[in-house]
Amino acid sequence: MNATEAMIPMSFFAAATFVIVKFLEHRQRIRMIDKGITKVEFTEHRNRSINSVKYGMVTIALGVAIFMAQIFEEFVRSPFGGEIGLALVPIFVGVALIISAILEKRADHQNQRNALEMKSTS
């Protein structure tokens, strides 16, 4: 089985999972609207944007790690080239997740400060 043959069932599984998750989210949102709960939608939107930044940073880290592994294997022909390249992936992803957590904590702190300022001016 080559790579393109393997992509067909994987893409079908990914599409089916996506549809199921979206259906369940929609059903949950409809139930919340029926009960009159709408505030969660605003926090959900904020969490989506934070997750988008996190996933973007992880994707960039993966790309940089693979690129660095290729450069390392090309210029440094050592018997440990593949292992070093494989080790770069979790290192870069871990750094990206740590940076994302720091940025998220700063954003939460800034939002709390803005909320306190708004309460004090009211």
N, CA, C and O atoms as CSV, one atom per row, in Angstrom:
chain,resi,resn,atom,element,x,y,z
A,1,MET,N,N,0.853,-1.176,0.000
A,1,MET,CA,C,0.000,0.000,0.000
A,1,MET,C,C,0.899,1.239,0.000
A,1,MET,O,O,1.719,1.421,0.900
A,2,ASN,N,N,0.736,2.078,-1.009
A,2,ASN,CA,C,1.553,3.288,-1.052
A,2,ASN,C,C,0.855,4.426,-0.309
A,2,ASN,O,O,-0.222,4.245,0.259
A,3,ALA,N,N,1.478,5.583,-0.323
A,3,ALA,CA,C,0.993,6.701,0.493
A,3,ALA,C,C,-0.369,7.207,0.028
A,3,ALA,O,O,-1.212,7.554,0.855
A,4,THR,N,N,-0.594,7.252,-1.284
A,4,THR,CA,C,-1.885,7.764,-1.761
A,4,THR,C,C,-3.016,6.797,-1.441
A,4,THR,O,O,-4.135,7.230,-1.164
A,5,GLU,N,N,-2.747,5.512,-1.475
A,5,GLU,CA,C,-3.772,4.545,-1.110
A,5,GLU,C,C,-4.103,4.630,0.380
A,5,GLU,O,O,-5.246,4.396,0.774
A,6,ALA,N,N,-3.126,4.958,1.197
A,6,ALA,CA,C,-3.362,5.089,2.634
A,6,ALA,C,C,-4.114,6.374,2.957
A,6,ALA,O,O,-4.816,6.439,3.966
A,7,MET,N,N,-3.977,7.399,2.113
A,7,MET,CA,C,-4.634,8.676,2.372
A,7,MET,C,C,-6.148,8.591,2.210
A,7,MET,O,O,-6.876,9.345,2.855
A,8,ILE,N,N,-6.631,7.693,1.366
A,8,ILE,CA,C,-8.073,7.601,1.119
A,8,ILE,C,C,-8.830,7.212,2.383
A,8,ILE,O,O,-9.752,7.936,2.759
A,9,PRO,N,N,-8.498,6.107,3.065
A,9,PRO,CA,C,-9.238,5.800,4.292
A,9,PRO,C,C,-8.980,6.805,5.413
A,9,PRO,O,O,-9.865,7.078,6.224
A,10,MET,N,N,-7.757,7.359,5.455
A,10,MET,CA,C,-7.463,8.346,6.499
A,10,MET,C,C,-8.290,9.606,6.295
A,10,MET,O,O,-8.813,10.160,7.261
A,11,SER,N,N,-8.418,10.070,5.047
A,11,SER,CA,C,-9.208,11.274,4.794
A,11,SER,C,C,-10.690,11.009,5.032
A,11,SER,O,O,-11.398,11.896,5.508
A,12,PHE,N,N,-11.177,9.808,4.713
A,12,PHE,CA,C,-12.567,9.465,4.997
A,12,PHE,C,C,-12.823,9.487,6.501
A,12,PHE,O,O,-13.836,10.021,6.953
A,13,PHE,N,N,-11.909,8.907,7.275
A,13,PHE,CA,C,-12.041,8.904,8.732
A,13,PHE,C,C,-12.015,10.323,9.283
A,13,PHE,O,O,-12.805,10.660,10.165
A,14,ALA,N,N,-11.114,11.156,8.773
A,14,ALA,CA,C,-11.022,12.544,9.244
A,14,ALA,C,C,-12.298,13.315,8.917
A,14,ALA,O,O,-12.794,14.077,9.746
A,15,ALA,N,N,-12.829,13.117,7.711
A,15,ALA,CA,C,-14.059,13.818,7.328
A,15,ALA,C,C,-15.240,13.352,8.177
A,15,ALA,O,O,-16.050,14.170,8.613
A,16,ALA,N,N,-15.342,12.055,8.410
A,16,ALA,CA,C,-16.437,11.531,9.236
A,16,ALA,C,C,-16.331,12.062,10.662
A,16,ALA,O,O,-17.341,12.440,11.255
A,17,THR,N,N,-15.137,12.096,11.212
A,17,THR,CA,C,-14.932,12.628,12.562
A,17,THR,C,C,-15.311,14.099,12.632
A,17,THR,O,O,-15.951,14.530,13.591
A,18,PHE,N,N,-14.923,14.872,11.625
A,18,PHE,CA,C,-15.244,16.292,11.575
A,18,PHE,C,C,-16.754,16.508,11.562
A,18,PHE,O,O,-17.267,17.359,12.288
A,19,VAL,N,N,-17.467,15.738,10.740
A,19,VAL,CA,C,-18.920,15.879,10.644
A,19,VAL,C,C,-19.582,15.526,11.976
A,19,VAL,O,O,-20.496,16.224,12.417
A,20,ILE,N,N,-19.134,14.464,12.609
A,20,ILE,CA,C,-19.721,14.055,13.885
A,20,ILE,C,C,-19.484,15.111,14.962
A,20,ILE,O,O,-20.400,15.437,15.717
A,21,VAL,N,N,-18.273,15.647,15.041
A,21,VAL,CA,C,-17.958,16.671,16.045
A,21,VAL,C,C,-18.797,17.927,15.813
A,21,VAL,O,O,-19.336,18.493,16.765
A,22,LYS,N,N,-18.912,18.364,14.569
A,22,LYS,CA,C,-19.714,19.558,14.268
A,22,LYS,C,C,-21.185,19.330,14.585
A,22,LYS,O,O,-21.858,20.236,15.076
A,23,PHE,N,N,-21.694,18.125,14.311
A,23,PHE,CA,C,-23.083,17.805,14.632
A,23,PHE,C,C,-23.318,17.871,16.138
A,23,PHE,O,O,-24.316,18.433,16.591
A,24,LEU,N,N,-22.401,17.299,16.910
A,24,LEU,CA,C,-22.554,17.313,18.366
A,24,LEU,C,C,-22.443,18.728,18.926
A,24,LEU,O,O,-23.172,19.083,19.852
A,25,GLU,N,N,-21.540,19.542,18.376
A,25,GLU,CA,C,-21.434,20.932,18.815
A,25,GLU,C,C,-22.720,21.700,18.506
A,25,GLU,O,O,-23.191,22.492,19.321
A,26,HIS,N,N,-23.277,21.457,17.328
A,26,HIS,CA,C,-24.522,22.136,16.949
A,26,HIS,C,C,-25.660,21.732,17.885
A,26,HIS,O,O,-26.432,22.580,18.333
A,27,ARG,N,N,-25.761,20.447,18.174
A,27,ARG,CA,C,-26.809,19.966,19.069
A,27,ARG,C,C,-26.663,20.586,20.462
A,27,ARG,O,O,-27.652,20.964,21.090
A,28,GLN,N,N,-25.420,20.684,20.932
A,28,GLN,CA,C,-25.177,21.301,22.237
A,28,GLN,C,C,-25.566,22.778,22.207
A,28,GLN,O,O,-26.176,23.276,23.153
A,29,ARG,N,N,-25.223,23.467,21.148
A,29,ARG,CA,C,-25.540,24.890,21.039
A,29,ARG,C,C,-27.054,25.117,21.000
A,29,ARG,O,O,-27.558,26.062,21.607
A,30,ILE,N,N,-27.772,24.252,20.288
A,30,ILE,CA,C,-29.232,24.368,20.230
A,30,ILE,C,C,-29.846,24.159,21.612
A,30,ILE,O,O,-30.762,24.885,21.998
A,31,ARG,N,N,-29.355,23.187,22.349
A,31,ARG,CA,C,-29.860,22.955,23.702
A,31,ARG,C,C,-29.579,24.150,24.608
A,31,ARG,O,O,-30.411,24.516,25.438
A,32,MET,N,N,-28.400,24.758,24.446
A,32,MET,CA,C,-28.068,25.927,25.262
A,32,MET,C,C,-28.986,27.094,24.936
A,32,MET,O,O,-29.416,27.818,25.834
A,33,ILE,N,N,-29.287,27.280,23.658
A,33,ILE,CA,C,-30.182,28.367,23.263
A,33,ILE,C,C,-31.580,28.128,23.826
A,33,ILE,O,O,-32.243,29.060,24.282
A,34,ASP,N,N,-32.019,26.875,23.791
A,34,ASP,CA,C,-33.331,26.546,24.355
A,34,ASP,C,C,-33.402,26.866,25.846
A,34,ASP,O,O,-34.446,27.276,26.350
A,35,LYS,N,N,-32.296,26.677,26.538
A,35,LYS,CA,C,-32.265,26.957,27.976
A,35,LYS,C,C,-31.955,28.426,28.276
A,35,LYS,O,O,-32.039,28.853,29.427
A,36,GLY,N,N,-31.598,29.197,27.250
A,36,GLY,CA,C,-31.314,30.614,27.440
A,36,GLY,C,C,-29.873,30.912,27.799
A,36,GLY,O,O,-29.571,32.018,28.250
A,37,ILE,N,N,-28.990,29.974,27.617
A,37,ILE,CA,C,-27.572,30.177,27.927
A,37,ILE,C,C,-26.872,30.613,26.647
A,37,ILE,O,O,-26.841,29.871,25.665
A,38,THR,N,N,-26.308,31.828,26.661
A,38,THR,CA,C,-25.617,32.305,25.462
A,38,THR,C,C,-24.211,32.803,25.752
A,38,THR,O,O,-23.432,33.001,24.820
A,39,LYS,N,N,-23.866,33.010,27.003
A,39,LYS,CA,C,-22.563,33.574,27.340
A,39,LYS,C,C,-21.417,32.652,26.941
A,39,LYS,O,O,-20.331,33.130,26.613
A,40,VAL,N,N,-21.636,31.358,26.961
A,40,VAL,CA,C,-20.583,30.406,26.644
A,40,VAL,C,C,-20.112,30.568,25.211
A,40,VAL,O,O,-18.950,30.299,24.904
A,41,GLU,N,N,-21.005,31.007,24.327
A,41,GLU,CA,C,-20.616,31.186,22.927
A,41,GLU,C,C,-19.506,32.217,22.786
A,41,GLU,O,O,-18.623,32.065,21.942
A,42,PHE,N,N,-19.544,33.266,23.604
A,42,PHE,CA,C,-18.512,34.281,23.519
A,42,PHE,C,C,-17.165,33.734,23.985
A,42,PHE,O,O,-16.137,33.994,23.359
A,43,THR,N,N,-17.169,32.986,25.072
A,43,THR,CA,C,-15.911,32.400,25.540
A,43,THR,C,C,-15.444,31.312,24.598
A,43,THR,O,O,-14.241,31.103,24.439
A,44,GLU,N,N,-16.397,30.602,23.957
A,44,GLU,CA,C,-16.010,29.583,22.988
A,44,GLU,C,C,-15.308,30.224,21.798
A,44,GLU,O,O,-14.332,29.673,21.288
A,45,HIS,N,N,-15.789,31.380,21.348
A,45,HIS,CA,C,-15.153,32.084,20.234
A,45,HIS,C,C,-13.730,32.485,20.604
A,45,HIS,O,O,-12.819,32.367,19.784
A,46,ARG,N,N,-13.535,32.952,21.816
A,46,ARG,CA,C,-12.201,33.344,22.273
A,46,ARG,C,C,-11.285,32.124,22.337
A,46,ARG,O,O,-10.124,32.195,21.934
A,47,ASN,N,N,-11.808,31.003,22.844
A,47,ASN,CA,C,-11.004,29.795,22.917
A,47,ASN,C,C,-10.625,29.287,21.533
A,47,ASN,O,O,-9.533,28.750,21.345
A,48,ARG,N,N,-11.519,29.455,20.564
A,48,ARG,CA,C,-11.194,29.040,19.198
A,48,ARG,C,C,-10.024,29.834,18.657
A,48,ARG,O,O,-9.140,29.270,18.013
A,49,SER,N,N,-10.003,31.148,18.907
A,49,SER,CA,C,-8.904,31.952,18.386
A,49,SER,C,C,-7.597,31.593,19.076
A,49,SER,O,O,-6.547,31.572,18.433
A,50,ILE,N,N,-7.643,31.309,20.374
A,50,ILE,CA,C,-6.436,30.880,21.075
A,50,ILE,C,C,-5.974,29.536,20.543
A,50,ILE,O,O,-4.776,29.327,20.348
A,51,ASN,N,N,-6.907,28.621,20.304
A,51,ASN,CA,C,-6.537,27.324,19.751
A,51,ASN,C,C,-5.968,27.465,18.349
A,51,ASN,O,O,-5.056,26.726,17.978
A,52,SER,N,N,-6.485,28.391,17.571
A,52,SER,CA,C,-5.952,28.601,16.232
A,52,SER,C,C,-4.500,29.050,16.295
A,52,SER,O,O,-3.665,28.590,15.516
A,53,VAL,N,N,-4.205,29.938,17.215
A,53,VAL,CA,C,-2.818,30.383,17.385
A,53,VAL,C,C,-1.950,29.210,17.824
A,53,VAL,O,O,-0.841,29.029,17.322
A,54,LYS,N,N,-2.456,28.416,18.761
A,54,LYS,CA,C,-1.699,27.272,19.260
A,54,LYS,C,C,-1.425,26.276,18.137
A,54,LYS,O,O,-0.293,25.819,17.977
A,55,TYR,N,N,-2.451,25.939,17.360
A,55,TYR,CA,C,-2.260,24.979,16.268
A,55,TYR,C,C,-1.342,25.544,15.188
A,55,TYR,O,O,-0.556,24.809,14.590
A,56,GLY,N,N,-1.442,26.833,14.942
A,56,GLY,CA,C,-0.544,27.459,13.975
A,56,GLY,C,C,0.910,27.393,14.428
A,56,GLY,O,O,1.808,27.108,13.635
A,57,MET,N,N,1.127,27.661,15.719
A,57,MET,CA,C,2.498,27.599,16.236
A,57,MET,C,C,3.038,26.178,16.188
A,57,MET,O,O,4.210,25.974,15.870
A,58,VAL,N,N,2.202,25.194,16.500
A,58,VAL,CA,C,2.639,23.798,16.454
A,58,VAL,C,C,2.958,23.397,15.019
A,58,VAL,O,O,3.950,22.710,14.775
A,59,THR,N,N,2.129,23.818,14.070
A,59,THR,CA,C,2.377,23.485,12.667
A,59,THR,C,C,3.677,24.113,12.174
A,59,THR,O,O,4.459,23.466,11.477
A,60,ILE,N,N,3.903,25.358,12.531
A,60,ILE,CA,C,5.153,26.019,12.148
A,60,ILE,C,C,6.337,25.314,12.800
A,60,ILE,O,O,7.370,25.115,12.162
A,61,ALA,N,N,6.191,24.939,14.058
A,61,ALA,CA,C,7.273,24.232,14.751
A,61,ALA,C,C,7.573,22.902,14.087
A,61,ALA,O,O,8.737,22.524,13.953
A,62,LEU,N,N,6.535,22.185,13.668
A,62,LEU,CA,C,6.764,20.922,12.952
A,62,LEU,C,C,7.509,21.159,11.653
A,62,LEU,O,O,8.452,20.436,11.331
A,63,GLY,N,N,7.091,22.162,10.911
A,63,GLY,CA,C,7.766,22.477,9.654
A,63,GLY,C,C,9.220,22.858,9.861
A,63,GLY,O,O,10.097,22.399,9.130
A,64,VAL,N,N,9.478,23.691,10.848
A,64,VAL,CA,C,10.859,24.108,11.127
A,64,VAL,C,C,11.691,22.916,11.584
A,64,VAL,O,O,12.850,22.783,11.192
A,65,ALA,N,N,11.109,22.049,12.410
A,65,ALA,CA,C,11.845,20.871,12.889
A,65,ALA,C,C,12.196,19.942,11.740
A,65,ALA,O,O,13.318,19.441,11.672
A,66,ILE,N,N,11.254,19.707,10.838
A,66,ILE,CA,C,11.536,18.837,9.693
A,66,ILE,C,C,12.566,19.481,8.783
A,66,ILE,O,O,13.458,18.804,8.272
A,67,PHE,N,N,12.447,20.792,8.578
A,67,PHE,CA,C,13.421,21.504,7.751
A,67,PHE,C,C,14.822,21.436,8.362
A,67,PHE,O,O,15.801,21.169,7.665
A,68,MET,N,N,14.904,21.679,9.670
A,68,MET,CA,C,16.207,21.617,10.347
A,68,MET,C,C,16.777,20.199,10.297
A,68,MET,O,O,17.985,20.019,10.144
A,69,ALA,N,N,15.908,19.196,10.425
A,69,ALA,CA,C,16.377,17.811,10.351
A,69,ALA,C,C,16.948,17.515,8.974
A,69,ALA,O,O,17.976,16.847,8.856
A,70,GLN,N,N,16.289,18.008,7.933
A,70,GLN,CA,C,16.790,17.790,6.576
A,70,GLN,C,C,18.132,18.488,6.361
A,70,GLN,O,O,19.046,17.921,5.762
A,71,ILE,N,N,18.240,19.708,6.847
A,71,ILE,CA,C,19.512,20.436,6.714
A,71,ILE,C,C,20.601,19.724,7.500
A,71,ILE,O,O,21.721,19.573,7.014
A,72,PHE,N,N,20.279,19.286,8.709
A,72,PHE,CA,C,21.269,18.613,9.541
A,72,PHE,C,C,21.752,17.324,8.884
A,72,PHE,O,O,22.948,17.034,8.879
A,73,GLU,N,N,20.814,16.551,8.330
A,73,GLU,CA,C,21.201,15.302,7.679
A,73,GLU,C,C,22.005,15.555,6.415
A,73,GLU,O,O,22.866,14.751,6.057
A,74,GLU,N,N,21.730,16.673,5.728
A,74,GLU,CA,C,22.436,16.982,4.488
A,74,GLU,C,C,23.875,17.418,4.750
A,74,GLU,O,O,24.790,16.979,4.053
A,75,PHE,N,N,24.081,18.265,5.734
A,75,PHE,CA,C,25.404,18.836,5.964
A,75,PHE,C,C,26.238,18.061,6.973
A,75,PHE,O,O,27.466,18.088,6.904
A,76,VAL,N,N,25.608,17.384,7.889
A,76,VAL,CA,C,26.343,16.621,8.891
A,76,VAL,C,C,26.000,15.148,8.676
A,76,VAL,O,O,24.986,14.658,9.172
A,77,ARG,N,N,26.821,14.479,7.962
A,77,ARG,CA,C,26.565,13.071,7.652
A,77,ARG,C,C,27.104,12.199,8.784
A,77,ARG,O,O,28.184,11.615,8.685
A,78,SER,N,N,26.332,12.130,9.847
A,78,SER,CA,C,26.732,11.316,10.984
A,78,SER,C,C,25.813,10.106,11.076
A,78,SER,O,O,24.736,10.111,10.481
A,79,PRO,N,N,26.209,9.078,11.800
A,79,PRO,CA,C,25.325,7.919,11.939
A,79,PRO,C,C,24.088,8.207,12.789
A,79,PRO,O,O,23.160,7.399,12.818
A,80,PHE,N,N,24.065,9.352,13.483
A,80,PHE,CA,C,22.927,9.707,14.326
A,80,PHE,C,C,22.019,10.748,13.671
A,80,PHE,O,O,21.195,11.355,14.355
A,81,GLY,N,N,22.151,10.963,12.378
A,81,GLY,CA,C,21.393,12.009,11.683
A,81,GLY,C,C,19.898,11.841,11.789
A,81,GLY,O,O,19.191,12.807,12.076
A,82,GLY,N,N,19.390,10.628,11.563
A,82,GLY,CA,C,17.955,10.397,11.616
A,82,GLY,C,C,17.392,10.551,13.008
A,82,GLY,O,O,16.294,11.079,13.181
A,83,GLU,N,N,18.125,10.099,13.995
A,83,GLU,CA,C,17.643,10.201,15.368
A,83,GLU,C,C,17.597,11.643,15.843
A,83,GLU,O,O,16.683,12.036,16.567
A,84,ILE,N,N,18.577,12.423,15.438
A,84,ILE,CA,C,18.577,13.836,15.820
A,84,ILE,C,C,17.409,14.546,15.153
A,84,ILE,O,O,16.738,15.368,15.777
A,85,GLY,N,N,17.167,14.232,13.892
A,85,GLY,CA,C,16.030,14.827,13.190
A,85,GLY,C,C,14.717,14.445,13.831
A,85,GLY,O,O,13.809,15.270,13.932
A,86,LEU,N,N,14.606,13.201,14.268
A,86,LEU,CA,C,13.391,12.748,14.928
A,86,LEU,C,C,13.229,13.424,16.290
A,86,LEU,O,O,12.106,13.688,16.720
A,87,ALA,N,N,14.323,13.699,16.960
A,87,ALA,CA,C,14.268,14.351,18.267
A,87,ALA,C,C,13.898,15.825,18.149
A,87,ALA,O,O,13.347,16.399,19.087
A,88,LEU,N,N,14.193,16.441,17.013
A,88,LEU,CA,C,13.870,17.859,16.853
A,88,LEU,C,C,12.369,18.114,16.850
A,88,LEU,O,O,11.923,19.170,17.300
A,89,VAL,N,N,11.592,17.172,16.354
A,89,VAL,CA,C,10.145,17.383,16.241
A,89,VAL,C,C,9.508,17.617,17.615
A,89,VAL,O,O,8.862,18.648,17.795
A,90,PRO,N,N,9.657,16.711,18.595
A,90,PRO,CA,C,9.019,16.998,19.891
A,90,PRO,C,C,9.622,18.200,20.605
A,90,PRO,O,O,8.936,18.881,21.367
A,91,ILE,N,N,10.903,18.462,20.361
A,91,ILE,CA,C,11.521,19.633,20.996
A,91,ILE,C,C,10.864,20.910,20.493
A,91,ILE,O,O,10.475,21.762,21.291
A,92,PHE,N,N,10.736,21.049,19.178
A,92,PHE,CA,C,10.144,22.261,18.618
A,92,PHE,C,C,8.657,22.365,18.967
A,92,PHE,O,O,8.167,23.457,19.257
A,93,VAL,N,N,7.944,21.256,18.944
A,93,VAL,CA,C,6.517,21.287,19.305
A,93,VAL,C,C,6.363,21.673,20.779
A,93,VAL,O,O,5.476,22.454,21.122
A,94,GLY,N,N,7.208,21.137,21.639
A,94,GLY,CA,C,7.156,21.494,23.052
A,94,GLY,C,C,7.424,22.969,23.275
A,94,GLY,O,O,6.742,23.611,24.074
A,95,VAL,N,N,8.407,23.509,22.581
A,95,VAL,CA,C,8.698,24.940,22.707
A,95,VAL,C,C,7.512,25.768,22.222
A,95,VAL,O,O,7.160,26.772,22.843
A,96,ALA,N,N,6.892,25.351,21.113
A,96,ALA,CA,C,5.733,26.080,20.591
A,96,ALA,C,C,4.575,26.050,21.589
A,96,ALA,O,O,3.896,27.060,21.774
A,97,LEU,N,N,4.345,24.915,22.228
A,97,LEU,CA,C,3.260,24.824,23.214
A,97,LEU,C,C,3.556,25.659,24.462
A,97,LEU,O,O,2.644,26.253,25.037
A,98,ILE,N,N,4.810,25.709,24.881
A,98,ILE,CA,C,5.181,26.542,26.029
A,98,ILE,C,C,4.978,28.015,25.700
A,98,ILE,O,O,4.437,28.762,26.516
A,99,ILE,N,N,5.405,28.442,24.513
A,99,ILE,CA,C,5.207,29.830,24.096
A,99,ILE,C,C,3.718,30.150,24.021
A,99,ILE,O,O,3.285,31.224,24.440
A,100,SER,N,N,2.936,29.210,23.485
A,100,SER,CA,C,1.489,29.413,23.400
A,100,SER,C,C,0.875,29.553,24.785
A,100,SER,O,O,0.002,30.397,24.984
A,101,ALA,N,N,1.310,28.748,25.742
A,101,ALA,CA,C,0.778,28.840,27.105
A,101,ALA,C,C,1.133,30.182,27.737
A,101,ALA,O,O,0.308,30.780,28.427
A,102,ILE,N,N,2.348,30.655,27.507
A,102,ILE,CA,C,2.757,31.958,28.043
A,102,ILE,C,C,1.906,33.069,27.444
A,102,ILE,O,O,1.441,33.955,28.161
A,103,LEU,N,N,1.699,33.024,26.119
A,103,LEU,CA,C,0.871,34.045,25.467
A,103,LEU,C,C,-0.571,33.987,25.946
A,103,LEU,O,O,-1.214,35.023,26.113
A,104,GLU,N,N,-1.081,32.778,26.169
A,104,GLU,CA,C,-2.444,32.621,26.659
A,104,GLU,C,C,-2.580,33.178,28.074
A,104,GLU,O,O,-3.576,33.825,28.396
A,105,LYS,N,N,-1.584,32.929,28.914
A,105,LYS,CA,C,-1.619,33.439,30.284
A,105,LYS,C,C,-1.571,34.969,30.289
A,105,LYS,O,O,-2.268,35.618,31.070
A,106,ARG,N,N,-0.740,35.538,29.408
A,106,ARG,CA,C,-0.683,36.999,29.314
A,106,ARG,C,C,-2.014,37.574,28.850
A,106,ARG,O,O,-2.467,38.596,29.365
A,107,ALA,N,N,-2.643,36.915,27.873
A,107,ALA,CA,C,-3.936,37.395,27.367
A,107,ALA,C,C,-4.997,37.315,28.459
A,107,ALA,O,O,-5.804,38.235,28.590
A,108,ASP,N,N,-5.017,36.247,29.240
A,108,ASP,CA,C,-5.976,36.123,30.342
A,108,ASP,C,C,-5.744,37.208,31.382
A,108,ASP,O,O,-6.693,37.803,31.891
A,109,HIS,N,N,-4.476,37.462,31.695
A,109,HIS,CA,C,-4.147,38.500,32.683
A,109,HIS,C,C,-4.599,39.870,32.173
A,109,HIS,O,O,-5.148,40.671,32.930
A,110,GLN,N,N,-4.365,40.131,30.890
A,110,GLN,CA,C,-4.774,41.413,30.306
A,110,GLN,C,C,-6.290,41.541,30.303
A,110,GLN,O,O,-6.816,42.618,30.585
A,111,ASN,N,N,-7.002,40.460,29.990
A,111,ASN,CA,C,-8.467,40.503,29.993
A,111,ASN,C,C,-9.015,40.739,31.395
A,111,ASN,O,O,-9.988,41.474,31.567
A,112,GLN,N,N,-8.397,40.121,32.395
A,112,GLN,CA,C,-8.838,40.343,33.770
A,112,GLN,C,C,-8.607,41.789,34.185
A,112,GLN,O,O,-9.446,42.393,34.854
A,113,ARG,N,N,-7.470,42.336,33.787
A,113,ARG,CA,C,-7.177,43.724,34.113
A,113,ARG,C,C,-8.178,44.660,33.430
A,113,ARG,O,O,-8.650,45.618,34.044
A,114,ASN,N,N,-8.502,44.385,32.167
A,114,ASN,CA,C,-9.480,45.215,31.464
A,114,ASN,C,C,-10.862,45.103,32.099
A,114,ASN,O,O,-11.591,46.091,32.176
A,115,ALA,N,N,-11.225,43.904,32.554
A,115,ALA,CA,C,-12.526,43.730,33.200
A,115,ALA,C,C,-12.582,44.495,34.504
A,115,ALA,O,O,-13.618,45.077,34.823
A,116,LEU,N,N,-11.486,44.515,35.282
A,116,LEU,CA,C,-11.466,45.272,36.534
A,116,LEU,C,C,-11.555,46.770,36.279
A,116,LEU,O,O,-12.210,47.496,37.028
A,117,GLU,N,N,-10.882,47.237,35.202
A,117,GLU,CA,C,-10.950,48.654,34.875
A,117,GLU,C,C,-12.357,49.056,34.469
A,117,GLU,O,O,-12.821,50.142,34.814
A,118,MET,N,N,-13.044,48.174,33.731
A,118,MET,CA,C,-14.397,48.480,33.297
A,118,MET,C,C,-15.352,48.505,34.480
A,118,MET,O,O,-16.272,49.323,34.516
A,119,LYS,N,N,-15.141,47.608,35.460
A,119,LYS,CA,C,-15.994,47.599,36.644
A,119,LYS,C,C,-15.767,48.844,37.498
A,119,LYS,O,O,-16.710,49.395,38.067
A,120,SER,N,N,-14.530,49.276,37.582
A,120,SER,CA,C,-14.243,50.436,38.422
A,120,SER,C,C,-14.745,51.728,37.815
A,120,SER,O,O,-15.063,52.663,38.550
A,121,THR,N,N,-14.826,51.811,36.487
A,121,THR,CA,C,-15.332,53.030,35.859
A,121,THR,C,C,-16.858,53.076,35.841
A,121,THR,O,O,-17.438,54.143,35.641
A,122,SER,N,N,-17.515,51.938,36.047
A,122,SER,CA,C,-18.995,51.906,36.021
A,122,SER,C,C,-19.591,52.440,37.287
A,122,SER,O,O,-20.813,52.481,37.424
